[in-house]
Amino acid sequence: MSRFTITDTPLAGLKCIERLPLGDARGFLARLFCAEELAPAGWRGPVAQINHTFTEARGTVRGLHYQLPPHAEMKLVSCLRGAVWDVAVDLRAGSPTFLQWHAEHLSADNHRALLIPEGFAHGFQTQTPDAEMLYCHSNFYAPAHDAGLDPQDPRIAVAWPLPVQGLSPRDAGHAMITPEFKGVRL
């Protein structure tokens, strides 16, 4: 029996994963990751890195980040405390959904995660104070291949549910997408 329900999103390869916790009077156990059970959703290879973030203020936006090939990565993103509005943007060259985005509400209560394939940018906005996120990455962080999108770029037009605040200097400094940008070739 799988501990995950895998649901397609409108963007090919982007999956919503719902963890199915086992609970009793003491609490619950929820599987956060299983390579075998996530393979049908598209997870390939081992987990190369796990990151944990804490964001104090409600409305803070982190992202939209991605890594360029040959260090492109898949991410499995979960919210362990509080709630976030999690966004993925399709940057795959030639994709029929190029520059389209999809968002899911992830929270500690709903046990959902987003499985983000290579070639997507990722970011989130905190919906509660004191939100904590856990990321499983398929590749190591490679600073020379790090890239990002301006989270307020009108060409993408992400409809953030709250006013955007708390951008880091790095995230606020990402350039707008130009017509010359043809996407990420994987």
Sine and cosine of phi, psi and omega as CSV:
sin_phi,cos_phi,sin_psi,cos_psi,sin_omega,cos_omega
0.00,0.00,0.79,-0.61,0.01,-1.00
-0.97,0.23,0.55,-0.83,0.06,-1.00
-1.00,-0.07,0.18,0.98,-0.03,-1.00
-0.75,-0.66,0.59,-0.81,0.26,-0.97
-0.95,-0.30,0.81,-0.58,-0.06,-1.00
-0.95,-0.31,0.81,-0.59,-0.03,-1.00
-0.82,-0.57,0.73,-0.69,0.09,-1.00
-0.94,0.34,0.47,-0.88,0.15,-0.99
-0.93,-0.36,0.06,-1.00,0.04,-1.00
-0.92,0.40,-0.22,0.97,0.00,-1.00
-0.97,-0.22,0.89,-0.46,-0.07,-1.00
-0.80,0.60,0.76,-0.65,0.03,-1.00
1.00,-0.03,-0.39,0.92,0.03,-1.00
-0.99,0.11,0.83,-0.55,-0.10,-1.00
-0.83,-0.55,0.60,-0.80,0.18,-0.98
-0.99,-0.11,0.79,-0.61,-0.04,-1.00
-0.92,-0.39,0.81,-0.58,0.08,-1.00
-0.94,-0.35,0.85,-0.52,0.04,-1.00
-0.98,0.21,0.64,-0.77,-0.01,-1.00
-0.95,-0.31,1.00,-0.05,-0.06,-1.00
-0.94,0.35,0.52,-0.86,0.14,-0.99
-0.98,-0.21,0.83,-0.56,-0.08,-1.00
-0.76,-0.65,0.34,-0.94,0.13,-0.99
-0.48,-0.88,-0.25,-0.97,-0.07,-1.00
-0.88,0.48,-0.37,0.93,-0.02,-1.00
-0.99,0.13,-0.38,0.93,-0.09,-1.00
0.62,-0.79,-0.65,-0.76,-0.02,-1.00
-0.53,-0.85,0.26,-0.97,0.17,-0.99
-0.84,-0.55,0.79,-0.62,0.05,-1.00
-0.80,-0.61,0.78,-0.62,0.05,-1.00
-0.97,0.25,0.82,-0.57,0.01,-1.00
-1.00,0.05,-0.55,0.84,-0.05,-1.00
-0.48,-0.88,0.64,-0.77,0.16,-0.99
-0.45,-0.89,0.94,-0.35,-0.06,-1.00
-0.83,0.55,-0.66,0.75,-0.03,-1.00
-0.90,0.43,-0.70,0.71,-0.04,-1.00
-0.97,0.24,-0.38,0.92,0.01,-1.00
-1.00,-0.07,-0.13,0.99,0.03,-1.00
-0.84,0.54,-0.67,0.74,0.03,-1.00
-0.89,0.46,-0.36,0.93,0.04,-1.00
-1.00,0.08,-0.15,0.99,0.04,-1.00
0.92,-0.40,-0.01,1.00,0.02,-1.00
-0.92,0.40,0.77,-0.64,0.03,-1.00
-0.81,-0.58,0.66,-0.75,0.12,-0.99
0.98,0.19,-0.02,-1.00,-0.03,-1.00
-0.98,0.18,0.15,-0.99,0.19,-0.98
-0.99,0.13,0.85,-0.52,-0.03,-1.00
-1.00,0.00,-0.45,0.89,-0.09,-1.00
-0.37,-0.93,0.58,-0.81,0.08,-1.00
-0.81,-0.58,0.77,-0.63,0.02,-1.00
-0.84,-0.54,0.49,-0.87,-0.02,-1.00
-0.78,-0.62,0.79,-0.61,0.06,-1.00
-0.88,-0.48,0.48,-0.88,0.13,-0.99
-0.81,-0.59,0.76,-0.65,0.03,-1.00
-0.79,-0.61,0.86,-0.51,-0.14,-0.99
-0.97,0.24,-0.73,0.69,-0.18,-0.98
-1.00,-0.09,0.68,-0.74,0.11,-0.99
-0.90,0.43,0.66,-0.75,0.02,-1.00
1.00,-0.05,-0.14,0.99,0.00,-1.00
-0.92,0.40,0.69,-0.72,0.07,-1.00
-0.94,-0.33,0.75,-0.66,0.14,-0.99
-0.88,-0.48,0.75,-0.66,0.03,-1.00
0.91,-0.41,-0.06,-1.00,0.30,0.95
-0.98,-0.20,0.90,-0.44,-0.16,-0.99
-0.94,-0.34,0.47,-0.88,0.16,-0.99
-0.34,-0.94,0.25,-0.97,0.08,-1.00
-0.90,-0.44,0.64,-0.77,0.00,-1.00
-0.99,0.13,0.48,-0.88,0.11,-0.99
-0.85,0.52,0.51,-0.86,0.12,0.99
-1.00,0.07,0.25,0.97,-0.01,-1.00
-0.94,-0.33,0.35,0.94,0.07,-1.00
-0.83,0.55,0.49,-0.87,-0.09,-1.00
-0.64,-0.77,0.47,-0.88,0.24,-0.97
-1.00,-0.02,0.46,-0.89,0.07,-1.00
-0.72,-0.69,0.64,-0.77,0.21,-0.98
-0.93,-0.38,0.91,-0.41,-0.16,-0.99
-0.91,-0.40,0.80,-0.60,-0.02,-1.00
-0.76,-0.65,0.52,-0.86,0.09,-1.00
-0.98,-0.22,0.86,-0.51,-0.05,-1.00
-0.99,-0.13,-0.35,0.94,-0.02,-1.00
-0.52,-0.85,0.72,-0.70,-0.01,-1.00
0.98,0.20,-0.54,-0.84,-0.05,-1.00
-0.47,-0.88,0.56,-0.83,0.05,-1.00
-0.69,-0.73,0.35,-0.94,0.17,-0.99
-0.96,-0.27,0.96,-0.29,-0.18,-0.98
-0.99,-0.15,0.77,-0.64,-0.15,-0.99
-0.84,-0.54,0.68,-0.73,0.13,-0.99
-0.80,-0.59,0.68,-0.73,-0.02,-1.00
-0.87,-0.49,0.79,-0.61,-0.01,-1.00
-0.97,0.23,0.90,-0.45,0.02,-1.00
-0.92,-0.40,0.17,0.98,-0.07,-1.00
-0.94,0.34,0.84,-0.55,0.03,-1.00
-0.84,0.53,0.75,-0.66,0.03,-1.00
0.99,0.15,-0.05,1.00,0.00,-1.00
-0.94,0.35,0.65,-0.76,0.05,-1.00
-0.91,0.42,-0.26,0.97,0.03,-1.00
-0.93,-0.37,0.43,0.90,0.01,-1.00
-0.79,0.62,0.78,-0.63,0.00,-1.00
0.93,0.36,0.18,0.98,0.13,-0.99
-1.00,0.01,0.46,-0.89,-0.01,-1.00
-0.84,-0.55,0.36,-0.93,0.09,-1.00
-0.64,-0.77,0.61,-0.79,0.01,-1.00
-0.78,-0.63,0.51,-0.86,0.09,-1.00
-0.74,-0.67,0.58,-0.81,0.12,-0.99
-0.99,0.12,0.91,-0.42,0.04,-1.00
-0.94,-0.35,0.69,-0.72,0.02,-1.00
-0.51,-0.86,0.26,-0.96,0.10,-1.00
-0.89,0.45,-0.49,0.87,-0.05,-1.00
-0.99,0.15,-0.56,0.83,-0.10,-1.00
-1.00,-0.04,-0.09,1.00,0.11,-0.99
0.84,0.54,0.50,0.87,0.03,-1.00
-0.99,-0.12,0.42,-0.91,0.11,-0.99
-0.66,-0.75,0.30,-0.96,0.08,-1.00
-0.88,-0.48,0.80,-0.60,0.07,-1.00
-0.99,-0.14,0.94,-0.35,-0.14,-0.99
-0.96,-0.27,0.88,-0.47,-0.03,-1.00
-0.97,0.23,0.20,-0.98,0.12,-0.99
-0.83,0.55,0.56,-0.83,0.03,-1.00
1.00,0.02,0.16,0.99,0.06,-1.00
-0.90,-0.44,0.58,-0.82,0.20,-0.98
-1.00,-0.01,0.46,-0.89,-0.05,-1.00
-0.70,-0.72,0.61,-0.79,0.12,-0.99
-0.34,-0.94,0.10,-1.00,0.04,-1.00
-0.46,-0.89,0.32,-0.95,0.14,-0.99
-0.84,-0.54,0.77,-0.64,0.00,-1.00
-0.95,0.32,0.72,-0.70,0.03,-1.00
-0.98,-0.20,-0.21,0.98,0.04,-1.00
-0.71,-0.71,0.36,-0.93,0.17,-0.99
-0.94,0.34,0.34,-0.94,0.11,-0.99
0.84,0.54,0.78,0.63,0.01,-1.00
-1.00,0.02,0.67,-0.74,0.04,-1.00
-0.84,-0.54,0.72,-0.69,-0.02,-1.00
-0.85,-0.52,0.50,-0.87,0.08,-1.00
-0.81,-0.58,0.77,-0.64,-0.02,-1.00
-0.87,-0.49,0.77,-0.64,0.21,-0.98
-0.97,-0.24,0.83,-0.56,-0.05,-1.00
-0.93,-0.36,0.61,-0.79,0.03,-1.00
-1.00,0.08,-0.15,0.99,-0.02,-1.00
-0.63,-0.77,0.38,-0.92,0.03,-1.00
-0.96,0.27,0.47,-0.88,0.08,-1.00
-0.91,0.41,0.78,-0.63,0.00,-1.00
-0.82,-0.57,0.99,-0.12,-0.09,-1.00
-0.79,0.61,-0.58,0.81,-0.02,-1.00
-0.94,0.33,-0.25,0.97,-0.01,-1.00
-0.92,-0.40,0.18,0.98,0.00,-1.00
-0.97,0.25,0.66,-0.75,0.01,-1.00
-0.54,-0.84,0.21,-0.98,0.01,-1.00
-0.32,-0.95,0.26,-0.96,0.05,-1.00
-0.90,-0.43,0.50,-0.86,0.13,-0.99
-0.93,0.37,0.85,-0.53,-0.06,-1.00
-0.91,0.41,-0.19,0.98,0.03,-1.00
-0.93,-0.37,0.34,0.94,0.00,-1.00
-0.89,0.45,0.85,-0.53,-0.02,-1.00
-0.92,0.39,-0.34,0.94,0.03,-1.00
-0.93,0.37,-0.51,0.86,0.06,-1.00
-1.00,0.01,-0.66,0.75,0.07,-1.00
0.85,0.53,0.77,0.64,0.10,-1.00
-0.90,0.43,0.77,-0.64,-0.01,-1.00
-1.00,-0.02,0.97,0.24,0.01,-1.00
-0.87,0.50,0.71,-0.70,-0.09,-1.00
-0.95,0.32,-0.37,0.93,0.01,-1.00
-0.83,-0.56,0.33,-0.94,0.11,-0.99
-0.84,0.55,0.69,-0.72,-0.02,-1.00
-0.94,0.35,0.76,-0.65,0.06,-1.00
-0.53,-0.85,0.18,-0.98,0.13,-0.99
0.93,0.36,0.35,0.94,0.02,-1.00
-0.91,0.42,0.68,-0.73,0.11,-0.99
-0.94,0.33,0.35,-0.94,0.09,-1.00
-0.83,0.55,-0.61,0.79,0.03,-1.00
-0.88,0.48,-0.76,0.65,-0.04,-1.00
-0.92,0.38,-0.61,0.79,0.03,-1.00
-0.94,0.35,-0.35,0.94,-0.06,-1.00
-1.00,-0.01,-0.06,1.00,0.01,-1.00
-0.93,0.38,0.68,-0.73,-0.01,-1.00
-0.95,0.31,0.40,-0.92,0.11,-0.99
-0.94,0.34,0.45,-0.89,0.05,-1.00
-0.93,0.36,0.72,-0.69,0.04,-1.00
-0.99,-0.16,0.30,-0.95,0.05,-1.00
-0.87,0.48,-0.37,0.93,0.01,-1.00
-0.96,0.28,-0.31,0.95,-0.02,-1.00
-0.95,0.32,0.90,-0.44,-0.05,-1.00
-0.96,-0.29,0.04,1.00,0.07,-1.00
0.95,-0.32,0.02,-1.00,-0.02,-1.00
-0.99,-0.11,0.83,-0.56,0.06,-1.00
-1.00,-0.04,0.87,-0.50,-0.04,-1.00
-1.00,-0.09,0.00,0.00,0.00,0.00
